[in-house]
Amino acid sequence: MQIREFFNFIDKSPTAFHAVRAIQEKLEEKGFTELLWQEEWKIEHGGKYFVKRNESSLAGFVLPENEVYGYHMAACHTDSPCFKVKTCPEIKTEDNYVKLNTEQYGGMICSTWLDRPLSVAGRVFFEEDGGKIGSCLINLNRDLLVIPNLAVHMNREINKGYVYNPQVDLLPVFTDNMECSLRSMIAAETGIEEDRLLSEELFVYVRQKGCVIGEKGQWIMAPRLDDLQCAYAIMEGMLQAKPKHYIALGAFFDNEEVGSSTKQGADSDFLEQLTGRIGNALAFNIEKRGQLLGKSFFISADNAHALHPNHPEKADLTNRPKLNGGIVIKYHGGQKYTTDGYSSSYLIQLCKNAGIQYQFYCNRSDIPGGSTLGNISASHISVPSVDIGFAQLAMHSAVETAGKEDIEQGIRLFRQFWAD
């Protein structure tokens, strides 16, 4: 794998909408056919298909040529912490600046977003001829915004710790043209008349390009590694999937960073509806569908915390993942991660059979950790499940760091998973 291909995927995916479009384009190149929820599904053994929700979640699946034994499912998320642009966003400051009114989306490290080139991307809706509502994706693909720090001379205590007020400190500066609006810029960019624009879903994103760093070029830095690194590995694994008896299914969910409780999130009926529709299209009765789920397995893929070089004391005493150490298998006694004795054994055996490195992650017992989509999905599709990820530093920073070799390990894992 050329790392530049991964960086290109990151560049194409400033929002969940764009990530799904990038995945769709790759799937269609490899012969996947789109299915629509509102239409009857006609699928056949050996076929490759995908279905979307809200243009920000997608699931692809490959049917085996032979008898179907069950599902081999993997899931990740398409969204990352950022700033969401509010409706009517322009704020004027003393006829000198126009700022954008934004709010936090997800749990970000706020300070990392200051003094960086930023831009806006998302989705817009407009009135088409005949009164129908149309939509399109937009990316104002230029260095457009900045959230400027207050100079140390005006905030002498900043290096002793500072609590950022998102309504005061974190608003991006847009222009010094008092007549300019974000909507007028969108109209110019899309060629849609401004008075035909109806609404927008827009997000601020970091413009920094992915790069290779380290004495041997062993690490990567890029925005949105959590969780586009896992999304890329699942996508590439699905493109190479050659299942014999298990339906290979890869799901890319939106809204994990804000709890997954949306129609396009992992806490929806997406997977339940999808497996039901597949079973129905293959003329399986309820008994057969239950048998398939009883023989299935689910991998939840979301990045994991690596041992921090400046704060090793924050890591668990015995489970301390490292960059380029291979697949991280994640455990949690309170079931924020779904890994149990059986599912971890399954994953370890899968890694051993493919010659893939693996390592383990647990939170320190006195430090609560984050959650992911594995346990949420498993509450809708009750199958054995394991949580994994790639080790990374500075999770939820505007720019994150991970191991360059780990991505290939992930692609090999999913290729092996979907070869049965």
WOFEN-V163091 format. One record per backbone hydrogen bond with DSSP energy under -0.5 kcal/mol. NH is the residue of the N-H (numbers start at 1). CO is the residue of the C=O. E is the energy in kcal/mol with one decimal. If there is no record, write none. Layout:
nh=NH co=CO e=E
nh=NH co=CO e=E
This chain:
nh=3 co=1 e=-0.5
nh=5 co=2 e=-1.5
nh=6 co=2 e=-0.9
nh=7 co=3 e=-2.3
nh=8 co=4 e=-2.2
nh=9 co=5 e=-1.7
nh=10 co=6 e=-2.1
nh=11 co=7 e=-2.5
nh=12 co=8 e=-1.9
nh=13 co=10 e=-1.4
nh=19 co=15 e=-2.2
nh=20 co=16 e=-2.2
nh=21 co=17 e=-1.9
nh=22 co=18 e=-2.5
nh=23 co=19 e=-2.3
nh=24 co=20 e=-2.9
nh=25 co=21 e=-2.5
nh=26 co=22 e=-1.7
nh=27 co=23 e=-2.5
nh=28 co=24 e=-2.8
nh=29 co=25 e=-1.8
nh=30 co=26 e=-1.1
nh=30 co=27 e=-0.6
nh=31 co=28 e=-1.6
nh=32 co=27 e=-2.3
nh=33 co=48 e=-2.4
nh=35 co=50 e=-3.0
nh=39 co=36 e=-1.6
nh=43 co=41 e=-0.5
nh=46 co=64 e=-0.5
nh=47 co=44 e=-2.3
nh=49 co=61 e=-2.8
nh=50 co=33 e=-2.0
nh=51 co=59 e=-2.3
nh=53 co=57 e=-2.3
nh=56 co=53 e=-1.7
nh=57 co=53 e=-1.7
nh=58 co=252 e=-2.0
nh=59 co=51 e=-2.5
nh=60 co=250 e=-2.6
nh=61 co=49 e=-2.8
nh=62 co=248 e=-2.4
nh=63 co=47 e=-2.7
nh=65 co=243 e=-0.6
nh=66 co=244 e=-0.9
nh=69 co=245 e=-3.2
nh=70 co=245 e=-0.7
nh=71 co=292 e=-0.6
nh=72 co=247 e=-2.8
nh=73 co=71 e=-0.6
nh=73 co=297 e=-2.9
nh=74 co=249 e=-2.1
nh=75 co=299 e=-2.4
nh=76 co=251 e=-1.8
nh=78 co=253 e=-2.9
nh=79 co=253 e=-0.5
nh=82 co=105 e=-2.1
nh=83 co=204 e=-0.8
nh=84 co=103 e=-3.0
nh=85 co=202 e=-2.5
nh=86 co=101 e=-2.7
nh=91 co=99 e=-2.5
nh=93 co=97 e=-2.6
nh=94 co=92 e=-0.6
nh=96 co=93 e=-2.6
nh=97 co=93 e=-1.4
nh=98 co=175 e=-2.9
nh=99 co=91 e=-3.5
nh=100 co=172 e=-2.2
nh=101 co=89 e=-2.0
nh=102 co=100 e=-0.6
nh=103 co=84 e=-2.1
nh=105 co=82 e=-3.1
nh=106 co=104 e=-0.6
nh=108 co=106 e=-1.3
nh=109 co=396 e=-2.4
nh=110 co=108 e=-1.0
nh=112 co=109 e=-1.3
nh=113 co=110 e=-2.1
nh=114 co=111 e=-1.2
nh=115 co=147 e=-2.5
nh=116 co=113 e=-0.6
nh=118 co=145 e=-2.1
nh=119 co=205 e=-2.0
nh=121 co=203 e=-2.3
nh=122 co=138 e=-2.7
nh=123 co=201 e=-2.4
nh=124 co=136 e=-2.6
nh=125 co=199 e=-3.1
nh=126 co=134 e=-2.5
nh=127 co=196 e=-2.6
nh=128 co=126 e=-0.6
nh=128 co=132 e=-3.7
nh=131 co=128 e=-1.8
nh=132 co=129 e=-0.5
nh=134 co=126 e=-3.2
nh=134 co=132 e=-0.6
nh=136 co=124 e=-2.0
nh=138 co=122 e=-2.5
nh=140 co=120 e=-2.7
nh=141 co=139 e=-2.4
nh=142 co=140 e=-2.7
nh=144 co=118 e=-2.2
nh=144 co=142 e=-1.2
nh=145 co=118 e=-2.5
nh=146 co=173 e=-1.0
nh=148 co=146 e=-0.7
nh=154 co=151 e=-1.9
nh=155 co=151 e=-0.7
nh=158 co=155 e=-1.8
nh=160 co=157 e=-2.1
nh=161 co=158 e=-1.4
nh=164 co=162 e=-0.7
nh=166 co=164 e=-0.7
nh=168 co=165 e=-1.7
nh=169 co=165 e=-2.7
nh=170 co=165 e=-0.9
nh=172 co=170 e=-0.5
nh=173 co=146 e=-3.3
nh=174 co=98 e=-3.2
nh=175 co=98 e=-1.5
nh=178 co=176 e=-0.8
nh=180 co=177 e=-1.6
nh=185 co=181 e=-1.6
nh=186 co=182 e=-2.3
nh=187 co=183 e=-2.5
nh=188 co=184 e=-2.1
nh=189 co=185 e=-2.2
nh=190 co=186 e=-2.6
nh=191 co=187 e=-2.1
nh=192 co=187 e=-0.6
nh=196 co=193 e=-2.0
nh=197 co=193 e=-0.5
nh=197 co=194 e=-1.3
nh=198 co=125 e=-2.9
nh=199 co=125 e=-1.3
nh=201 co=123 e=-3.0
nh=203 co=121 e=-3.0
nh=204 co=83 e=-3.2
nh=205 co=119 e=-2.4
nh=207 co=117 e=-2.2
nh=211 co=221 e=-2.5
nh=213 co=219 e=-2.4
nh=217 co=214 e=-1.4
nh=219 co=213 e=-2.2
nh=220 co=402 e=-2.9
nh=221 co=211 e=-2.6
nh=222 co=400 e=-2.0
nh=225 co=222 e=-0.6
nh=227 co=225 e=-0.9
nh=228 co=224 e=-1.9
nh=229 co=225 e=-2.3
nh=230 co=225 e=-0.5
nh=231 co=227 e=-2.2
nh=232 co=228 e=-2.4
nh=233 co=229 e=-1.7
nh=234 co=230 e=-2.7
nh=235 co=231 e=-2.6
nh=236 co=232 e=-2.8
nh=237 co=233 e=-2.4
nh=238 co=234 e=-2.5
nh=239 co=235 e=-2.2
nh=240 co=236 e=-1.1
nh=241 co=238 e=-1.2
nh=242 co=418 e=-1.1
nh=245 co=420 e=-0.9
nh=247 co=70 e=-2.8
nh=248 co=62 e=-2.0
nh=249 co=72 e=-2.5
nh=249 co=247 e=-0.6
nh=250 co=60 e=-2.7
nh=251 co=74 e=-3.1
nh=252 co=58 e=-3.4
nh=253 co=76 e=-2.4
nh=253 co=251 e=-0.5
nh=254 co=264 e=-1.7
nh=258 co=255 e=-0.9
nh=259 co=256 e=-1.6
nh=260 co=255 e=-2.9
nh=262 co=260 e=-1.7
nh=265 co=262 e=-1.3
nh=267 co=260 e=-1.8
nh=268 co=265 e=-1.2
nh=273 co=269 e=-3.5
nh=274 co=270 e=-2.7
nh=275 co=271 e=-2.8
nh=276 co=272 e=-1.8
nh=277 co=273 e=-2.7
nh=278 co=274 e=-2.5
nh=279 co=275 e=-2.5
nh=280 co=276 e=-2.3
nh=281 co=277 e=-2.6
nh=282 co=278 e=-1.7
nh=283 co=280 e=-1.7
nh=284 co=279 e=-3.0
nh=289 co=285 e=-2.4
nh=290 co=286 e=-2.2
nh=291 co=287 e=-1.9
nh=292 co=288 e=-2.2
nh=293 co=289 e=-2.1
nh=294 co=290 e=-1.9
nh=295 co=291 e=-0.8
nh=295 co=292 e=-1.1
nh=296 co=293 e=-1.5
nh=297 co=71 e=-2.1
nh=298 co=384 e=-2.2
nh=299 co=73 e=-2.5
nh=300 co=298 e=-0.5
nh=300 co=386 e=-2.9
nh=301 co=75 e=-3.3
nh=301 co=299 e=-0.6
nh=302 co=300 e=-0.6
nh=302 co=388 e=-2.7
nh=304 co=390 e=-2.5
nh=306 co=392 e=-2.7
nh=307 co=321 e=-3.2
nh=314 co=311 e=-1.9
nh=315 co=312 e=-1.5
nh=316 co=319 e=-0.6
nh=316 co=362 e=-0.6
nh=320 co=318 e=-0.7
nh=325 co=322 e=-1.5
nh=327 co=357 e=-2.1
nh=328 co=389 e=-2.7
nh=329 co=327 e=-0.6
nh=329 co=359 e=-3.0
nh=330 co=328 e=-0.6
nh=330 co=387 e=-2.8
nh=331 co=361 e=-2.5
nh=335 co=332 e=-1.9
nh=344 co=340 e=-2.5
nh=345 co=341 e=-1.5
nh=346 co=342 e=-2.4
nh=347 co=343 e=-2.1
nh=348 co=344 e=-2.7
nh=349 co=345 e=-2.5
nh=350 co=346 e=-2.1
nh=351 co=347 e=-2.5
nh=352 co=348 e=-2.7
nh=353 co=349 e=-2.4
nh=354 co=350 e=-1.2
nh=355 co=351 e=-0.7
nh=355 co=352 e=-0.9
nh=356 co=351 e=-2.9
nh=359 co=327 e=-2.8
nh=361 co=329 e=-2.4
nh=362 co=319 e=-0.6
nh=367 co=364 e=-1.7
nh=372 co=336 e=-0.7
nh=375 co=336 e=-0.5
nh=377 co=373 e=-2.7
nh=378 co=374 e=-2.5
nh=379 co=375 e=-1.0
nh=380 co=377 e=-1.8
nh=381 co=377 e=-2.4
nh=382 co=380 e=-0.5
nh=383 co=381 e=-1.7
nh=384 co=296 e=-0.6
nh=386 co=298 e=-1.9
nh=387 co=330 e=-0.5
nh=388 co=300 e=-3.0
nh=389 co=328 e=-1.2
nh=392 co=304 e=-2.1
nh=393 co=401 e=-2.9
nh=397 co=394 e=-2.1
nh=400 co=222 e=-2.6
nh=401 co=393 e=-1.6
nh=402 co=220 e=-2.3
nh=403 co=391 e=-0.8
nh=404 co=218 e=-2.4
nh=405 co=218 e=-0.5
nh=407 co=403 e=-0.6
nh=407 co=404 e=-0.6
nh=409 co=405 e=-1.4
nh=410 co=406 e=-2.1
nh=411 co=407 e=-2.3
nh=412 co=408 e=-2.3
nh=413 co=409 e=-1.9
nh=414 co=410 e=-2.3
nh=415 co=411 e=-2.3
nh=416 co=412 e=-2.3
nh=417 co=413 e=-2.6
nh=418 co=414 e=-2.1
nh=419 co=416 e=-1.6
nh=420 co=417 e=-0.6
